[in-house]
């Protein structure tokens, strides 16, 4: 009598291999699907990073205007409003509120300075608003110096690499 594998017929071997082929193909398909998922996830993270970095650069540019004593004009202020609004979608509501506060301060600064410029540079009026203007400019400097910390937790991929 025949015992073990030496007694299997070629037909039985084909049947065994056929039965093993289906799970092997399923494993390969699952592996390919997993790899595609990982690739898509990395692509999404890269695109998200690019959009967040764009908002970071726009905010940095806007705040730098104040540290260089180069006040942004109305078009730049309203352009920054667009930046702050986009931040809500890429960073969340709390983050958006912080950037929107920068817009509000910039708008107030612009309004006060424009009114004072129109008042024929009356020194008493400038003195009256000097503290408010200085406070806003200091606020902008603080936000600029803390910009990397503020954006950092959203931009750091070292934990995920």
C-alpha positions in Angstrom: 0.0 0.0 0.0 1.0 3.5 -0.7 1.4 6.0 2.1 2.2 9.7 2.2 2.9 12.1 -0.6 4.5 9.6 -2.9 1.2 8.0 -3.6 -0.6 11.2 -4.8 -1.5 11.2 -8.4 -0.8 14.2 -10.7 -4.6 15.0 -10.7 -4.6 15.2 -6.9 -1.6 17.5 -7.0 -3.3 19.8 -9.5 -6.4 19.9 -7.3 -4.3 20.7 -4.2 -2.4 23.5 -6.0 -5.7 24.9 -7.4 -7.2 25.0 -3.9 -4.1 26.9 -2.7 -4.1 29.3 -5.6 -7.3 31.1 -4.6 -6.1 32.1 -1.1 -2.7 33.1 -2.5 -4.3 35.4 -5.1 -6.5 36.8 -2.4 -3.5 37.6 -0.2 -1.7 39.3 -3.1 -4.7 41.4 -3.9 -5.0 42.4 -0.3 -1.4 43.3 -0.2 -1.7 45.5 -3.4 -4.8 47.2 -1.9 -3.0 47.9 1.3 0.0 49.4 -0.6 -2.4 51.6 -2.7 -4.1 52.7 0.5 -0.8 53.7 2.0 0.2 55.5 -1.1 -3.1 57.4 -1.3 -2.7 58.3 2.4 0.8 59.7 1.8 -0.4 61.7 -1.2 -3.2 63.2 0.8 -0.9 64.1 3.6 1.5 65.7 1.1 -1.3 67.8 -0.5 -2.6 68.8 2.9 0.9 69.8 3.9 1.2 71.9 0.7 -2.0 73.8 1.5 -1.1 74.3 5.1 2.4 75.5 4.2 0.8 78.0 1.7 -1.3 79.4 4.5 1.7 79.5 6.8 3.8 81.4 4.2 0.9 83.9 3.5 0.5 84.5 7.2 4.3 84.9 7.7 4.5 87.4 4.8 1.5 89.4 6.1 2.9 89.6 9.7 6.4 90.5 8.4 4.9 93.7 6.9 4.4 94.9 10.4 7.8 94.0 11.7 9.3 95.9 8.7 7.2 99.0 9.4 5.6 98.5 6.0 1.9 98.5 6.6 -0.2 96.3 4.4 -2.7 98.1 2.1 -6.4 97.3 2.0 -6.0 94.8 -0.8 -3.4 92.9 1.2 -5.5 92.9 4.3 -8.5 91.5 2.5 -6.3 89.0 0.7 -5.2 87.9 4.1 -8.9 87.4 5.1 -9.1 84.8 2.3 -6.0 83.1 3.9 -7.7 83.1 7.3 -10.9 81.7 5.9 -9.1 78.9 4.1 -7.3 78.0 7.4 -10.7 76.9 8.8 -10.8 74.0 6.3 -7.2 72.9 6.7 -6.6 73.5 10.5 -10.0 73.7 12.2 -12.2 76.4 13.8 -9.9 77.3 16.7 -6.9 77.8 14.5 -9.0 79.9 12.1 -10.2 82.1 14.9 -6.5 82.9 15.8 -5.8 83.9 12.2 -9.0 85.8 11.9 -8.0 87.8 15.0 -4.9 88.9 13.1 -7.2 90.1 10.3 -9.3 92.1 12.7 -6.3 93.7 14.3 -4.8 94.6 10.9 -8.1 96.1 9.8 -8.3 98.2 13.0 -4.7 99.3 12.6 -5.4 100.3 9.0 -8.6 102.2 9.9 -6.9 104.2 12.7 -3.8 105.0 10.6 -5.9 106.0 7.6 -8.0 108.3 9.7 -5.0 109.9 11.3 -3.3 110.4 7.9 -6.4 112.2 6.7 -6.5 114.5 9.7 -3.5 116.4 8.4 -1.1 114.7 10.8 -2.5 116.5 13.9 0.1 115.4 16.5 -2.5 115.4 19.3 -4.6 112.9 17.4 -1.6 110.7 16.8 -0.7 110.8 20.4 -4.2 109.9 21.3 -4.0 106.7 19.3 -0.3 105.9 19.6 -0.8 103.3 22.3 -3.4 101.5 20.3 -1.3 101.5 17.2 1.8 100.3 19.2 -0.2 97.6 20.9 -1.4 96.2 17.5 2.1 96.3 16.1 3.5 94.5 19.1 0.7 91.9 18.8 1.7 91.3 15.2 5.4 90.9 16.2 4.4 88.4 18.9 2.3 86.4 16.5 5.2 86.5 14.0 7.7 85.3 16.5 5.4 82.5 17.7 4.4 81.5 14.2 6.5 78.3 13.9 5.1 77.1 17.3 1.5 77.9 16.3 1.8 76.1 12.9 4.3 73.4 14.0 2.0 70.8 15.4 0.1 70.8 12.1 3.2 70.7 9.9 5.5 68.2 11.7 5.6 64.8 10.0 8.5 63.4 12.0 6.2 61.3 14.1 4.7 59.7 11.1 7.8 58.9 9.1 
